[in-house]
Amino acid sequence: MKQLVISILVAAVAPVASGQSFDMSQWGAGRGYTEAPYTRYEAEEGRCASYSGNMLQSSDNQTLLQSEASNSRALTLEKPGDYVSWVSDSGDADGLTLRFSVAPGSKARVGVFVADSKLGELSLTADHSWQYCVKIPGRRDYKPEIYSIHTVNPDEFARMRFDEVHTRLSRAISRGETFSLRLIEGNDATVDFVETEFCRKVEPQSGWAVFNGGDLQAFINANQGHTVYIAVPLVELTSRLNLGSASLRGAGMWFTELRWTGGTAGFNGFSGEVADLYLSSYQNQRYNSPDHGPGTYSSPGKCFNATAGRVTNVWVEHFECGGWLGGASGARFSHCRFRNNYADGINLCNSSDCRVEQSSFRNNGDDDMASWSAESYCSNNVFANCTAEHNWRASSLGFFGGGGHRAENILVKDGLESGVRLVSDFGGKAFGNEGIVFSNISIVHCACVKGDVGVSGDFWGVDEGALHIEASKNYSIPNAVFENFDIYDSRGNAVFVGAWTSNSHSIDNLRLTNINVHGVADSNSYAFYFENPRGSATVDGATVDGVEQLTNLDGGEIVSGRYGSFELTALNIEAGETVDIPSSCRLSLAGLSWSRAGRAAGAITDTDEIMFSVRVDNVSDSDFPSDVNIPVSLTLDNGSEVSTKFFPAFRDGLPRRGSAVLRLTSTLPAGGVTLSAALDPNSRYGEVTSGSADVTKRLNVMPDLGDKSYTPTSGIDFQVLDLVWNTTGSKTEFGKGTINEGDHVYFAARVVNAGSENSATAVKLGVAFRQNGVAFSQGSNGFLWCDDGPSREPLAAGEQKLFPVNSGAAGRDYWVADRNCANFLIHVNDDGSRDETDKSNNTRTCPLAIPYAGPSYFSDSEVDNPDDLTTAIISAAADAPADGRWYTLTGVILPGIPTAPGIYVCGRRVVVVTR
């Protein structure tokens, strides 16, 4: 008997926090901001002493306020007198921070009480929160550059609906005292949590220059080479500070505030130290832009801009970025709080040998912790012992180019999109071969599931993994290491590994070691999801619980093998269940067939949905057990790209001499395609399947240059169906011929009104043609359009038309073929001028690599026919007649091949007919 592991399962549940304070160490001791001086108290059922108000229950629906709350739960104080109370189980605390939300345009006031004694008061507004963004559905390779703004628009989606305020109390709250937060004025103030701490004050030291008011910049200029100590509680500024060779210190982040009230905000580069300050600005959105475009990327400022020396005990809120370094070397940040900023928490852009440690990141609108090799190669940057929460765009931790970086002992929690990402979305210097190491990291309640923009998904409705690794737009990712990860309560795919199909970038020598997944909420998502992977990876140790689907590879199992252009090595996978398979059992692949799904016979085209079928036979006298997947792969090779798909998992068992037909649907590229079906391609079952030969077929797929198939919808719905071209300059004859670098290429897009209503107006229906998805830039060769001819004509329901390019950003109606081209993004109704019911499906990305040789085909003699899968031999019948006639099992002679399913005898063989 052979014993085979078929599943990965081990119990691992995070401990429940004890007491009323919220235990931030429950997801891994030593991870996160372990030296944080504050204690968290959540406004949740079971985590407070008492409350009155509306308790918001957990939801990941992004239209709901609580989707941005800690643990997706919060309490709304609906009217004055509503409150929430806790019993303090920390030491004396005279400072309190509140994370809250009030509606745009409204105000509220809350008090901090012990019994009936008010210790402090906080005013709540939405002056810096509630960022709105236009709804533009995207895809993995189409995410137009858009940004949120602080302008209420009910037709757009909102993020950053929470903000924070803090205050020093009139006396400390002692351990064991019950304290409460009570609504004094206003309505519907939502409490997420409070944090309490002892407010540490810093006194001036001998030799420091003490600033007691006046012109701070002038005082700094007069005290170069010295430490300037700010003795006043508030300094208001309207321009960036230049420290030169001076250092700047306050009395502590609870005692000294620098507040930029206008003009430019933050610091220019410095080499000294900034410490013990609270820094804020008047900024209330990412860029100074009235719309959602990047514009000139202007804003009041990034708090720490350009180079930096040492930054300690600094609290940064309401800037474009907490920090955006430029060419820094050896900068150090520790015990900082980068919160409620509109872009990155801190980005070590073009910088090396920098370290950020023991710090808090919260509610930032782009990557919390990042390093981007935009113009210069970044190396050896480190993020250590940081906690990042409530990131509402991008991720909490990411490296973009460079090498030798490390991220260690990190806690990421409640991010709306990815928790940790390693991608090549951004241009600049590529990743180096020295690799990047992510170690000892917990990701809690992150990832997003594809869906309607503003309801689920990222800014464009696209799914993102909690741990997201993607060789995307610009370069490959070599030698990355992810070790000792715990991923809890992932909304969607816990681990995403993928590559774009429109280029050849790969993920090479990826190592995923000791990756533990504790729950995936979405039943259609996976613990480990691989999307068009290319390159190689090793999964060395994995435990999974609370997950309905382990992986989309190999019928749902993580096993070593080659998957098209991706080599996977699986080691030390912890297993639970085992199943006995008789050693005498033998399975064989009997054939491969295909047909156009739902369509009549005819030539297969590159727009057809093809139904592929294989038949697996049990050719032995032993049953193959149920609950064990029978993996069958289908490899597609068109001469330029190889991809491998797996037939859906089959776990129904296969009785002796029984057969099963498996099916999957896919499209094929134009040209000659070689299909290869393989049973158990990674040899999981040894001798049970080793005797089965692969089935290989060749067929030709023709380009469909006429009307395309589409799915009819309702209303008026414009969709792009295809991209065609010529190099002759014709405006009527288009195809998909050869393109060489430098050729003048005349494009046309095939567009359909897929809706049920006519678009009778002559209002412009523009079509944009964008090389590699580029944005408009005057003079750009890669941005063209059609805004004349068919663009000014009605388009009836179901009608298809060609829209030829008539102009472009370079002032001409053709594209000069560029070898840097990977694809063209075609956007119909690109400026929204024409009324339409659904604008979410107006784009299509069409692969086009230069030089383009066009498809090549097999000769007629080389093309194969699909196999007949309707009969299956199940045993020899030595005593049956050998006359070639068909018999029933009772010996009745049939007039020909049986048409009804059943078991028959022909040519001394017992045959099952399944047609």
N, C-alpha and C positions, 0 to 999 in steps of 0.2 A: 504494500500500500504506500502511496506517495502522499505526503502531507504538504499542502501549499498554503502560504499566507495570502489572504485575499483582502484584508482591510487593515486600516490604520486607526486605532482607537485606544485612547488612554484617558482616564479621568484626571482633570486638573482644573480646579475651580478656585478663583480668587477668594481669599478670606474676607469675611464681612467686617467692616470697621466697627470698633467697639466705642462705647461712649457717645456723647452727642457731637463732639468734634469729629470732623471727617478725616479719616486716616488716608493720607495721600501716599503712604508707603505700601498700601495693600497690594499694589501691582508689581512689587519687586523691591526688596530692601536694597538700599544703596542706589536706586535709580531716581532721577529727577533732582529737584532743588532740595537736597537733603539738609542743608543748613538754613532753610527758610526760617525767619524769625516769627512768622505769624501762624495762627491756627484757624482752620476753616470750619465754618458752621453752615450747613446747607438748609435751605428753606424747603424741606421735603417731608412728606409723611414718614413718620418713624425716625426722623433725624432732628426733630425739634421737640421742645417740651410741650408747647401748645401753640395754637394759632387760630385766627379767624380770617376768612377771606376765601378765595377760589383757588384750590390746589390744581395746578395744571399737570395733567398726567402725561407720561412719556409718549413722545411721538417723533418720528423722523420725517414727517411731512413738512417740507421747508416753508410752506405757507403759514405754519403755526409758530408763534413766538417761542414756545418751549423747545423747538428744534435747535435753537442756539443756546439753550440753557445747559448748565452743568447736569450731567446725567439725564438730560432732556426733561427735567422737571423743574418747576418753579411755583411760587405762590404770588397771586395777585391780591394786593390789598385794595379792595374795591371802594371803600368809603372811609372817612376819618374814624379812627377808633380801631380799625382792623390792625392786627399785629401778628408778629411771630416771635416766640421766645425760645431761649436755649439755657441750659445750665452750663456754666463755664467749667471746663475741666482742664484749663491751661493756667499758667501762672498769671500774675498781675498784668493787666493789659489796659493801657490808656490811649490806644489808637485803634480806630475801626475803619475798615474799607468795605464799601457796599457795592456789589455788582447788581445793577438794576435796569429796568426798562420802563419808559413812559412813552406814550404815543407822540408822534410828531406834532409840535405846536403846543403841547400841554406841559404843565408844571405840577410839581408836588413837593411836599415837605414832610420829612419823617424825623422822628426823634429817637434817641437811644435812651432807654430807661432801665433803671434798677428799681423795682417796685414802682412808686410814683415819682421817683426822683429822676429828673431829666439830666443826663450827663452830656448830651450833645445833640446837635441838629444838623441835618443835611438837606440841601436843596437839590431837587432832581429836575433836569430838563433833557430834551432831546437835541440840544444844540450841536452835539458832536457825533450823534449816532444816526441810525436809519439812512443807509446808503442804498440808492435805487439804481437799477441797471436795466437796459433794454433787453428784451428776450430775443436772442438769436440762436436758434438750435445749431449745434455743431456736430462734428464727428471727430474721430481720433486724429485725423489729419487736417481738420478744418476748424480752427478756433480763432475767429477774427479778433483783432486787438480792440477790446472795449473795456471801459472802466466805469465804476459806479460814481454817482454824484449825489450830493445832499439836497436833492430837489424831489419833493413828493410827487409821485406819478402812479396812480392806481393801475395803469396798464403795464407797469414794469414790476420787477421783483425786488424785494428788499433783503438786505443783509446788514450785519452790524447793528442789530436792534437793541443791543445792550451797551452800557457804558459803566463807568465807575466813578465814585466820589469817595473821599476819605476825610476824616476829621480827628483831631485830638480831643479826648474827653476831659471833663472837668475833674474827674478822679478815675483811678484804675478800677476795673472790674476784677474781683478776686476769684480765685478758684472756689467753686461750689455756689457762687452767686447766680441767681437767675436774672438774665438781662433780656430785654426785648427791643424790637424795632417796631415803632408804632406810627401809622399814618396820621399826620396832624392836619394836613391841608391838601386838597386835590383828590382825585379819584384814579383808580386803576393804575397804581404803581406796583410793578412786578419785581419781587425780590428773588434773586437767584441764590446768592449766598452772602455772608459777611465773613471777614477775616479780622481777628483781633491780635494785637501785639503790643509789646512795650516799646515806647518811642525813645530811642537812644539819641542823646544830644552830644554833639562834638564841641568842645571848647577850644578857643584859639591857643596855639602853642607859641613858645618864645621864637621870635624871628619871623613870624608871619606878619604880613601887611594886612591890617584890619580895615575893611571897607564898611563905613557907617552910612552910606547913602551918597547920592549925586550921580555923576557920570561914571558908570562902571568901566566902560571901555577906556576912558581916559585914565582911570585909576590903574587898570591893568597895564596900560602902556608905560605908566610911570614906575611900575614895580616889576619890570622884566627880570627874570632869573629868580624871582621870589614866589612864595606861596601866598596867594591873595585869599583871605578869609572873609566871607560875607556875613556880617553880623546882623543885618536887617532881615526881617522875615520875608519880604517880597521886593523883587526888583523887576520892573517892567521895561521891556526892550522892544526896539523896532528894527534892529539889524543884527546880522550874525556877529558873534563875538570872535575876535582874533586874540588868541592867548600868547602867541609868539613863544618865548621861553619861560613864561610864567605858568604856574599851576593854579587851579581854582578849587576852593573848598567852601562848603557851607556848614551850618550847624547841624546838619542831618536832614534826610529827605522829609521828615515831618516838621522841620523848623525853618527851612530856607527854600523859597521858590523863585526860580527865574521864569518869568512869564512873558512870552513874545506876543504883543498885542497888535502888531501890524508889521508890514515890510517883510524883510527876509528873516528867517528864524534858524536857530541852531548855532553850531560852531564851525568855523573853518578849521583846517588841519592844525594839529598841535602835537608836540612831543612830550609834554609834561603829563600832569595828572589832573583829572576832574573827579571830585568825590563829594559825597554827602549832600546831594541836592535833589530837589524835585523840579523837573523841567517840563513846561507845557507851552502850547501855542494856541493861537486863534484858529488854526486850520480845522476845517470840517469836511474836507473831501480830498481825494488823492491829488488831483491836478486842478489848476485854475482854468477850468473848461466849462462852458455852458452846456456841452453835450457829452456824449460818452466816448468820443474819440481821444486819442492821445494828445492831439494838438501839438504844442511845442514842449510838452512835458514840464511845464513850469509849475511851481508850487511854492508856498512860503519857505519850505525847507525840510531837509533831512537833518535830524538833530545833530548827529555826529557825521560830518561830511569830510571826505578826503582822508588824510592820515590821522592817526591817534596814537597816544602813548598808553596811559593806564587810566581806566574808568572804573570807579569802585563806589558801591552804595549810592547809585543814581537811579532815579525813577523817571521814566520818559513816557509822556502821553501826548496824543493829538498832534503828531507830526506826520509828514509823508512817510518817513521811515524813522525808526529809532536810531539806526545807524546805517550809513552807506559809505563804506570806506573806499578809498581809491589809491592804490599803490602803497598801502600801509605795510610795514614790516615789523613783526613782533608786538603788535598791539595786544593789550590785555584788558578784558572786561570781567568783572566778578561782582556778585551780589547786586545785580542790576535788575530793574523791572521795566521791560519794554512792553507796554500795554496800550491798547486802543489807538493804534496807529493805522494809517490807511493803506500802507503797502508793507514792505518787509519789516520785521522786527530788527534784524541786523543782517546786512549782506557784506561779507568780506570781499567785495569786488576788487579784482586785480591785486589782491593782497596775499601775503604769505607769512608763515610762521606766527600766525595770530592765534589767540586762545580766548574762548568765551566759556565761563564756568560759573556754577552755582548762581544761576539767574532764572528769572521768571519771564515768560512770554505769554501774552494773553490778548485775544480779540484783535489780532492784526490782520490786515487785508491783503497779505501776500506771504511768501515764505517767512516763517518766524526766524529761522536760522539758515543762512545760505552762504555759499561761496561761488561766485561766478567769475570765470576767466574770460571776461568780456573782450579786453584788449591784451592783457598780460596773463601769462600762465601762473595760476595760483598753485601753491604747494604747501603742504604741512600745516594746514589750518585745523584747529581742534575745537569741537564743542563737547563739553563734559558737564555732567550733573546739572542739567537744565530741565525745567518743566515748561512745556508749551501747551496751551489750552485755547480752545474756541477760535482757532484759525478759521477764517471764513472765505478764504480763497487760496488756491494752490496747496501748500502743505506746511507742516511745521518744521521740516528739516530736509534740506536738499543741497547737493553739490552739483555744479554745472561746469564741467571741464576741470582741468588740472589733475593733480594727483598727490598721493602721500597724505591725504586728509584722513582724519579720524572723527567719529562721533561715538561717544561712549557714556553709558549710565544716564540715558535720556528717558523721560516720561512724556509721552504725547497723549493728549486726552481731548475728546469731543471736538475734533476738527471736522468741518463740514465736507471736506474732500479728502485727499490723501493725508496720511499721517506722516510718512517718510517717503521721499521719492528720490530716485536717481534716474534722470532722463537727459536727453540731448535736444530739448526743445529750443534752446537758445544758441545763437551763433557765438563766434569767438574762438578761443583756443580749445581744442578737443581734450578728452581725457587722456592722460598718459598711462604708460604700461606699469607704473609703480603701484597702481591700484588705490582703492579707497576702502577703509574698514569701518563698518558700523557694528558696534558691540554693546551687548547688555542694554537692550532697549525694549520698553513696553509701549504698545500702541493700544489705546482704549477708546472704543466707540468712534472709529473713523471710517473712511471709505464712503463711496456714494454709488447708487444704482442708477443706471441710465433711465431717463424719463423726461417728462415735460420740464422745460426750463423754469426754474423758480419753485418747482415741486420736488424734484429729485435730480440727482446728477450734479456735475460741477457747474461753472458759470454758463456752460453751453449745453447742459443736460447730458453730458457724456459720463459714463461710469469711470471711476478711479479706484484703485485698490488701496487698502490700508497701508500696505507696503507696496510701492509702485515702482517697477523697474522697466524702463522702456527705451529702446534704441529708436528714437523718433526722427526728428527732422534733420539734424545737422551732423552727427558723427556716431561712431560705435562706442560701446562701453566695455573696456577690458578689465579683467582681474579685480572685480569688486567682491568684497567679502561682507556678508551679513551673518552675524553669529549671536546666539543667545537672545533670541527675540521671543517675546510673549505678546500675542495679538488677541485682545479681548473684545467680544461683542462687536465684531465688525459688521457694518451695515451691509456691505457688499463683499466682493472678493477680498479675502484677507491678504493674499500675496498675488500680485499681478506681475507676470513676466511676458514682455511682448516686443514686437518690432513692427515698423510700418511696412506695408506691402509696396509702397511707391518708391522705395530706395533699397539699397543693399546693406544698410547699417545693421550691425549685429551686437549681441551681448556675448562676450567671449570669456570663458573660464570663470563664470560666475559661481560663487560658493554660498550656499544657503545651509548653515550649520546650526543645529539645535533650534529649529523654528517651531514654536508651539502655538497652535491656534485654538482659542477657547471661545468658540461660538461665532457663527455667521447668521445674521438675522434673515437675510433674503434667501428664500428656498431655491432660487434660480442661480445663486452665486456659489462660489467654490472656496475651499481653503487655499488651494493652489490653482491659479488660472493662467493658462499659457495662450497668448494670442499671437498667431503668426510668428512663433519664436524662431530665431535664427542665431546660430552660434553654439555655445556649449555651457552646461551648468552641472553642478553637483549638489544634490540634496543629501546632506549627511546628518541624519537624525531629524525626526519630525514627530510630534504628537498632535492629535486632533480630537476635540470633543465638541459636541453641540453643533455639528455641521452636517447638513443633509447630503452634500456632494463634496467629495474629497478633491477631485481634479477633473478637468475635461480631457486629459490625455489617456490613451490606452484603455478606453472603456471605463475610466473612473479609478484607475490604480496608478500609483507612482512607482514605476519600475524603470530600470535602466534600458536604454535603447535609443535608436535613431528615429527621429520624427521629422522626416523631410530634411530641412537644412539645420536641424537642431539635434545636438547630441546630449542626452540626459543620463547622468550617472546617479543612481539611488543607492545610498548606503545607510546601514544602521537605522532602518525605519522600524520604529516600535510598532508591534502588531498585537492584535487581540485575537480575533476569531481565526481558526484554521478549519479547512474542509478536506476530507479524504477523497481522493480521486483514484479509482482502481488503476493499478499500473498496466492492466491489459487494455484499457480504454484507448481508442485511436480516433482522432478527428481528422478530417480532410476537407480541403476547399475544392468544391466541385465545379465552379464556374463563375463567370462575371458577365453581367448583362446590363444594358442601359436603354433608356427610351426618353423621349421628350415628355416631361411631366404634364399631363392634362392636355396634350396637343396631338394632332394627327401625325402620321408618319411623314417623313421628309428629311431633308438635309438638316443636320444639327448646326445651329448658329451660336454665336457668342452671347446672345441675349436669352437663349433658352434655359429654362430650369430642367436639368437632367436628373432623372431618377436612376440611380445606380443600384444594382441588386447583386448579391452574392449568395451562394448556397453552401452551407456547412453540413457535411455528412458525418454521422457517427458510423464508421465502417467496422466497428467491433461488436462483440456480444456483451459488452459491459456498458451500463448506463453512465453518462456524464452527469454529475449532480447539479441540482439547481442551486441558486444563490452564488454561483461562480460565473464570472463574466467570461464570455468567449470573445476575445479581442480580434477584430479584423480591421486592417488598415487599407486605405486606398491612396496610392501615391500618384500624383499628376505631374507629368514632365512635358513641358512644351518647348524644350530646348534652351530656354533662357531662365526659367524659374521652376524649381521643384517644390511642391507642397504636399503634405501628408494630412489626410483626414482619417478619422476613425468612425466606423459604423456605430450606431447607437448600441449601448451596452445590452447584451442578451444574457439574461440570468435565469431563464426558465428551465434550464436543463435540457439534455438531449438523450432520449432513450436509445438503447442499442438498435442499430440499423435505422435510426431516425434521421431526419433532415430538418434544417431550419433555413429560411430565406431572410436575409437582413437587407435593409434598404437605407439609403441616404440620398439627399438632394443637393445638387451644387450646380453652379455654372462653370463653363470652361472658356479659356481664352481662344481667340481665333488662331488657326494653324493646326499642324499635326501634333496631336497629343498622345503620349504613351501613358496608358493606365496600368497600374500594377497592384493587384489585390494580394494581401498576405495574411494568412492565418497565424495568430500568435507571433507577430513580427519580432518580439523581443524574447522569444523562447522561454516564456515563463513556465510552460508546462512540460518541457523536456520531451521525452519520447511520446507523450500523448499526442503531440502535434508535429513532431519533427519529420514525419514522413510526408507531410503535405507540401506540395510544390506551389510556388506563387503562380498566379494567373496573370499573364500580361497580354494586353490588347492595344492595338493602335487604331486611331480614328482621326478623321479630319473634321475640324470645326470651322465653319465658314463665317466670315464677317457679315453681320446683318446690316446692310446699308439702307434698307427701306424703313417703313414704319416699324416702330418697336412695340413690343408688348409692354403693358403697364397695368397697374391696378386702378380701376376706376374709383373715383371718390365722389364727394358731394360738393355742391356749390361751384365756385370757380377755383381751380387749383392748377397752377403752372408748375411743370416739372421738366427738368433737363433729362433727356434720354440718351444722348450720345454726342460725341465730338467727331467731326470729320474734317477733311482738308484736301487741298491740292497745292501744287507748286507752280501752276501754270497761270494763275491769276483769274481763273474762271469764277464767276459768281453763281453758276448754276450746276456745275459738275463737281461733285465732291466724293472722296473715297478715303482710303487709309493707306496711301502709298508710301514709298521710301522717302525718308527725310535725312539729309546730311547736314552737318554743321555749316551754318552760313546760308542755307537755302532760305528763300523767301516763301513763307508758308501762309496760305490764305485759309482761314478757319471758318467753319460754320457749326452752329449747335442745333441739334434737333430738339425741339421743345413741343410739349403737348399740354393742352388743357385737359387734365385728367378728371375734371369735375363734371357735374351733371348740368351746369348752366353755361350758356354762351357768354363770352366776354365780348360784348358788342361795341365797346367804346374804341375810339382811335387814340386814346391817351397812351403815351409812350410805354411800351413793354420792353425795357432795356435788358440786354444780356451782356454781362461782363466776362471776359476771358482772362484769367490771372495765372501766370506761370508760377508754379509752386505756391499758389495762394497768396502772392504778394499783394500788399496794399497799393493804392494809387500813389504814384510819384511822377511828377512832371518829367517827361522825356524818357520814361521807362519803356524799354522794349517789350517787357513781359506783361503789360496791362493794356488790353484792347477791349473794344466793345462794338455792339450793334445797337444803334439807337435810331435807325432809319428803315425804310422799306417795310419788312414784315413787323417791325417794332411799332409801326404806326397803324397797323391793321387789326381788325377784330380777330378773335380766335375762338371758334365754336367749341362746344363741348365735344371732346373726343378728337378734335382736329390736331394734326401734327404739322409743323412747318420747320423749314430750315432758316436759321437766322445767321446770315453771313456777316463777318466783321466788316464794318465800314470806316472805322477809325481807331485811334489808340493814343496813349499818352505820348508816344513818339511822333505823332502827327501823320501816321500812315496806316493803311488798311492791311498790312501784313506783319508777320512776326519773323524776325531773323533768328533762325534755329540756333539754339544755345545748348552746348553739351552739358551745362549745369542743370538743365531741365529734368525734373523727375515726373511732373504731372501738371495738368492744367485744371484749376478749379473754375467751373462754369456756374455762373449765378444769374438766373433769370429773375426779372423784376427786382434788380439789385438795389434800386433806390426806392422801391415800394410805390412808384407812381401809379401803377395800375391796380385797381381794386381787386381783391382776391380773398377767398375764404380762409385759406391756410398758407401762410408764408414760411412754415417751418421746414418745408422740403424743397426749397428753391435752388439748392446747390447740388452739384455732382462733381466729384474729383475723378478725372480721367487720366490714367497713367500714360506718360509719353516720355520715354528716355531717348536722348539723341546721342549717336545716330540711331535712327529707327529704320530697321531693315524690312519691316513688315513680316507677316507670318510666312513660314515655310510649311509645305505640305508633304504628306506621304503619297507615293504613287498608288494607283488603284490596286496593284498587285500586293502592296504592303499593308493595305487597310484590312482590319479584321472585322468579322461579324460578331454580334453579341452571342453568348452561349444560350442554349435552351435550358432553362432551370426548372422546367415543369415536370421532369421525371428524375427520380433518384433511385439508384440501385441499392437495395437493402440486404440482399443475400444471394448466394449462388443457389441454383435449383438444378442439381445434376441430373435428376430423373425427369425433368420436363422435356417436351419435344424441342428439337433444335431446328425447326422449320421456319423460324422467323415470324410465325404468326402470333397474335395476341390471344391469351387465355385468361379466363377468370380463375380464381384459386380452386374452383370446383371443376375446372376442365372444360368449361364452355368456350368455344371458339368465337372470337369477336371479329366483326367485319373489317376492322382497321384499328388505328391507334385510339385507345379509349379517350373519350372526352370528359367523362365524369371522374372526379377524384376517387381514388381507391387503390387497392393493392392488386397487381396483376402479374402474369408470367409471360415473358417473351425471350426467346433465344436462350433458354436454360438460365434465365435470371428472374428473380422476383423484383418487381418494380413498383414503387409508389408514385402515383400520379397526383400532383398537388394543384394542378391548374384549376 
